[in-house]
Amino acid sequence: RRKKKKKKSRYATQITTTIYPSCSKADTMKLALLASLVAGASAFSPSKVAKTSTSLNAFEDALGAQPPLGFFDPLGLLDQAGEDRFERLRYVEIKHGRICMLGVVGYLVTAAGIRLPGDIDLAGDTFESIPAGFAALSAIPGQGLAQIISFIGFLELFVMKDATGENEFVGDFRNGFIDFGWDKLDPETQMKKRAIELNQGRAAQMGLLALMVHEKLGVSILPGGLQL
């Protein structure tokens, strides 16, 4: 071991002397010592790749990481992410999935010609006269759109959130009021139903986007080639 140390110090001294020929012997030794310390420190510095893999491994078994894709994060949104970041993204995913599931159902129902009875405004315009798809936005009276937006805002601010702090998981908005027999299910069934909701929400997000894009393209993907 002593011989190896001597060789290393001689080698470092030779390199330093070659690069800095005007340096004194004391300066040369200081530079050699500094170079050795830097090399030793770099050997113990953490690897960035190791950090990333450790962060990803923390969520590989999370709800939603299932076949055939498993853990799928092509944009690296969870690189170096903590639990708070993951739960925030999961909350957004669940909420958007629920909105899109309602959106797909509403799109298909109105495309099938199903409407509420009665008038939509005091002028006598009926719900029956409102078209489906994007055309409905310009046909619905301004006050009607304002009511829809206000209702959505009310749900967002006061209903669709953990208002009482009783939630058991991200997306649990029962708030000690609505249960529908959830607490009677065993943990395995609860996890299965949560996974089903998550997957249906993902499919609905893609489905609603496809419906809107194809409507703008003038290509119907509705059952039977139904045109709006």
FIFI-84583 format. One line per 8 residues: number of its first residue (from 1); their letters; for each residue x, y, z of C-alpha. Coordinates in Angstrom, 1 decimal. Example, Ala and Ser with C-alpha at 12.3 -4.5 7.8 and 13.67 -1.06 7.14 Angstrom:
<atoms>
1	AS	12.3/-4.5/7.8; 13.7/-1.1/7.1
</atoms>
This chain:
<atoms>
1	RRKKKKKK	0.0/0.0/0.0; 2.8/2.4/0.9; 4.5/1.8/-2.5; 1.2/2.5/-4.3; 0.8/5.8/-2.4; 4.4/6.8/-3.3; 3.8/6.1/-6.9; 0.6/8.1/-7.0
9	SRYATQIT	2.2/11.1/-5.3; 5.2/10.9/-7.7; 2.9/10.7/-10.7; 0.8/13.7/-9.5; 4.0/15.6/-8.8; 5.3/14.9/-12.3; 2.1/16.0/-14.0; 1.8/19.2/-11.9
17	TTIYPSCS	5.5/20.0/-12.5; 5.0/19.5/-16.2; 2.0/21.8/-16.3; 3.4/24.4/-13.9; 7.2/24.3/-14.3; 7.7/27.6/-12.6; 6.0/26.4/-9.4; 8.1/25.8/-6.3
25	KADTMKLA	8.3/22.3/-4.8; 6.0/23.4/-1.9; 3.4/24.8/-4.4; 3.7/21.6/-6.4; 2.9/19.5/-3.4; -0.1/21.6/-2.5; -1.5/21.3/-6.0; -0.9/17.6/-6.0
33	LLASLVAG	-2.7/17.3/-2.7; -5.6/19.4/-4.0; -5.9/17.2/-7.1; -6.0/14.1/-5.0; -8.7/15.5/-2.7; -10.8/16.5/-5.7; -10.4/13.1/-7.3; -11.4/11.4/-4.0
41	ASAFSPSK	-14.4/13.6/-3.5; -15.7/13.0/-7.1; -15.5/9.2/-6.4; -18.0/9.6/-3.5; -20.3/12.1/-5.2; -23.8/10.8/-5.9; -24.8/9.9/-9.4; -27.6/11.7/-11.1
49	VAKTSTSL	-28.7/8.5/-12.8; -28.9/6.7/-9.5; -31.1/9.5/-8.1; -33.5/9.4/-11.0; -33.9/5.6/-10.8; -34.5/5.8/-7.1; -37.2/8.4/-7.5; -38.9/6.4/-10.2
57	NAFEDALG	-38.7/3.2/-8.2; -40.7/4.9/-5.5; -43.8/5.1/-7.7; -43.4/1.9/-9.9; -46.0/0.0/-7.7; -48.4/3.0/-7.4; -52.1/2.7/-8.3; -52.4/3.0/-12.1
65	AQPPLGFF	-49.0/1.5/-12.9; -50.4/-1.7/-14.5; -49.9/-3.8/-17.7; -49.2/-3.4/-20.5; -47.3/-0.1/-20.0; -46.6/-0.4/-16.3; -45.0/2.8/-14.9; -45.3/5.2/-17.8
73	DPLGLLDQ	-43.8/8.7/-17.5; -42.3/9.6/-20.9; -42.2/13.4/-20.0; -40.3/12.8/-16.8; -42.8/14.6/-14.7; -41.9/12.5/-11.7; -38.1/12.8/-12.0; -36.9/13.6/-8.5
81	AGEDRFER	-40.5/14.1/-7.4; -41.6/13.6/-3.8; -44.9/12.2/-2.5; -46.6/15.7/-2.5; -45.8/16.2/-6.2; -47.0/12.7/-7.1; -50.3/13.2/-5.2; -50.9/16.6/-6.8
89	LRYVEIKH	-50.5/15.1/-10.3; -52.7/12.1/-9.4; -55.4/14.5/-8.1; -55.3/16.4/-11.4; -55.4/13.2/-13.4; -58.4/11.9/-11.4; -60.3/15.2/-11.7; -59.8/15.5/-15.4
97	GRICMLGV	-60.7/11.9/-15.9; -64.0/12.4/-14.1; -64.8/15.5/-16.1; -64.1/13.8/-19.3; -66.2/10.8/-18.4; -69.2/13.1/-17.9; -68.2/14.9/-21.1; -68.2/11.8/-23.2
105	VGYLVTAA	-71.6/10.7/-21.9; -73.0/14.2/-22.4; -71.6/14.3/-26.0; -73.1/11.0/-26.9; -76.5/11.7/-25.3; -76.9/15.0/-27.1; -75.6/13.5/-30.4; -78.4/10.9/-30.1
113	GIRLPGDI	-80.9/13.7/-30.0; -81.9/13.4/-26.3; -82.8/16.7/-24.7; -84.4/18.1/-21.6; -88.1/19.0/-22.0; -89.3/22.7/-21.9; -87.7/26.0/-22.7; -84.1/27.0/-22.1
121	DLAGDTFE	-84.9/30.7/-21.8; -87.8/33.2/-21.3; -87.8/33.9/-25.0; -89.3/30.5/-25.6; -86.2/28.8/-27.1; -86.5/25.1/-26.4; -83.8/22.6/-25.3; -84.8/20.7/-28.4
129	SIPAGFAA	-83.6/23.6/-30.6; -80.0/23.5/-29.2; -77.7/21.5/-31.5; -75.0/19.1/-30.3; -71.3/19.5/-30.3; -69.4/22.8/-30.6; -72.5/24.4/-32.3; -74.2/24.4/-28.9
137	LSAIPGQG	-71.8/27.0/-27.5; -73.1/29.7/-29.9; -76.8/28.5/-29.7; -77.1/28.6/-25.9; -78.0/32.0/-24.6; -75.3/34.0/-22.8; -77.1/33.8/-19.5; -77.3/30.0/-19.8
145	LAQIISFI	-73.6/29.7/-20.4; -73.0/32.0/-17.4; -75.2/29.6/-15.2; -73.2/26.6/-16.4; -69.8/28.2/-15.7; -71.1/29.4/-12.3; -72.3/25.9/-11.4; -68.9/24.4/-12.4
153	GFLELFVM	-67.1/27.0/-10.3; -69.4/26.2/-7.3; -68.6/22.5/-7.6; -64.9/23.3/-7.9; -64.7/25.6/-4.9; -67.1/23.9/-2.4; -68.0/20.4/-3.4; -65.4/18.5/-5.4
161	KDATGENE	-62.6/18.7/-2.8; -61.7/17.3/0.6; -63.6/19.9/2.6; -63.6/18.1/6.0; -60.1/16.5/5.9; -61.6/12.9/6.1; -60.4/11.7/2.7; -58.7/8.3/2.8
169	FVGDFRNG	-56.9/8.8/-0.5; -56.4/11.3/-3.3; -59.7/12.0/-5.0; -61.9/10.9/-2.1; -64.5/13.6/-1.9; -67.1/11.9/0.2; -66.6/14.4/3.1; -68.4/12.1/5.5
177	FIDFGWDK	-71.6/12.5/3.6; -71.9/10.2/0.5; -70.7/6.6/0.8; -72.7/4.3/-1.5; -71.4/1.3/0.5; -67.7/2.0/0.0; -66.7/1.3/3.6; -68.3/-2.1/3.3
185	LDPETQMK	-65.9/-3.2/0.6; -62.7/-5.0/1.4; -59.4/-3.3/0.7; -58.6/-5.4/-2.4; -62.0/-4.5/-4.0; -61.5/-0.8/-3.2; -58.2/-0.8/-4.9; -59.7/-2.6/-7.9
193	KRAIELNQ	-62.5/0.0/-8.2; -60.1/2.9/-7.9; -57.9/1.4/-10.6; -61.0/1.0/-12.8; -62.0/4.6/-12.3; -58.4/5.8/-13.1; -58.3/3.8/-16.3; -61.8/4.8/-17.4
201	GRAAQMGL	-60.8/8.4/-16.8; -57.7/8.1/-18.9; -59.7/6.5/-21.7; -62.3/9.2/-21.5; -59.7/12.0/-21.8; -58.4/10.5/-25.0; -62.0/9.7/-26.2; -63.3/13.2/-25.6
209	LALMVHEK	-60.3/14.7/-27.4; -60.9/12.4/-30.3; -64.6/13.4/-30.5; -63.8/17.1/-30.6; -61.0/16.8/-33.1; -63.0/14.6/-35.5; -66.0/16.9/-35.2; -63.8/19.8/-36.4
217	LGVSILPG	-62.4/17.6/-39.2; -65.9/16.8/-40.3; -65.3/13.0/-39.8; -67.8/11.2/-37.6; -66.5/8.5/-35.2; -70.0/8.2/-33.6; -71.8/4.9/-33.7; -73.4/4.3/-37.2
225	GLQL	-71.5/7.3/-38.6; -73.9/9.7/-36.9; -73.4/13.3/-38.0; -74.0/16.2/-35.6
</atoms>
